Amino acid sequence: MANKKEFPNFFQQVKNLSQLSGEVVKDVVTGQEIFVSEEIKQSRLEECYSCSHYEKESKRCRACGCFLDYKTSVKSATCPIMKW
């Protein structure tokens, strides 16, 4: 669809993933929890499902390019448009 926002370019997606990975490593090193509860994950996903950046077919966010089934379960992850 021509009017649909594209995903960020490959390099931006790699940067986003690298930043999140760094946060996860920091949590591991400091003994923090890595994953959120199933309830928090579902709450985050519901926010994503109602968002205009949500791409239903691939279950990805067009703002950051992330696969949301995974990102929403990571405690240190944040929504790029601050919905959660």
Beta strands, then each sheet from edge to edge (+ up, - down):
strand 1: 54-55
strand 2: 60-61
sheet 1: 1+ 2-
end
